[in-house]
Amino acid sequence: MSDADAVKNYAKSGGAHLVGVASSDRLKGAPKGHRPEDLLSGAESVVVMALRIPLSIV
């Protein structure tokens, strides 16, 4: 199992419905303040998680 798969499984076991892992290089063109390195020097990966929100709440 890869590290990315382990992170995804861990997040899903904690309640996340969708989980994605990407290289921080994919966000190099993002505006200043929105790049992973702006938040954490040396960041190599980005993890994104999503939770379903029932339509009755929206």
Wavefront OBJ file of the C-alpha trace (Angstrom):
o trace
v 0.000 0.000 0.000
v 1.363 3.429 -0.933
v 1.594 6.323 1.518
v -1.186 8.098 -0.415
v -3.460 5.057 -0.066
v -2.707 4.877 3.658
v -3.615 8.569 4.088
v -6.839 8.097 2.086
v -7.862 5.055 4.130
v -7.103 6.862 7.385
v -9.144 9.921 6.375
v -12.065 7.784 5.197
v -12.020 5.813 8.455
v -12.369 9.169 10.216
v -15.470 10.109 8.232
v -14.222 11.748 5.022
v -16.319 10.819 1.975
v -13.760 11.784 -0.663
v -9.995 12.111 -0.300
v -7.359 13.127 -2.813
v -3.583 13.447 -2.655
v -1.565 15.482 -5.157
v 1.978 16.717 -5.578
v 2.452 20.300 -4.395
v 4.084 20.954 -7.799
v 0.589 21.009 -9.338
v -0.125 24.238 -7.439
v 3.058 26.168 -8.274
v 1.029 28.525 -10.488
v -1.433 29.381 -7.710
v -1.564 32.981 -6.450
v 0.815 33.965 -3.659
v -0.577 32.872 -0.320
v -2.361 29.859 -1.846
v 0.657 27.683 -2.647
v 1.422 24.812 -0.269
v 4.934 26.191 0.340
v 3.405 29.488 1.516
v 1.758 27.605 4.373
v 4.367 24.930 5.072
v 7.941 25.279 3.879
v 9.096 22.102 2.153
v 5.573 20.774 1.530
v 5.677 17.973 -1.026
v 2.040 16.856 -1.153
v -1.440 18.252 -0.645
v -4.329 16.300 0.884
v -7.907 17.343 0.134
v -10.911 15.894 1.964
v -14.642 16.325 1.396
v -17.759 15.579 3.404
v -21.249 15.174 1.976
v -23.712 17.804 3.122
v -27.374 16.756 3.006
v -29.470 18.916 0.659
v -31.845 19.645 3.534
v -29.030 21.578 5.230
v -27.908 23.536 2.180
l 1 2 3 4 5 6 7 8 9 10 11 12 13 14 15 16 17 18 19 20 21 22 23 24 25 26 27 28 29 30 31 32 33 34 35 36 37 38 39 40 41 42 43 44 45 46 47 48 49 50 51 52 53 54 55 56 57 58
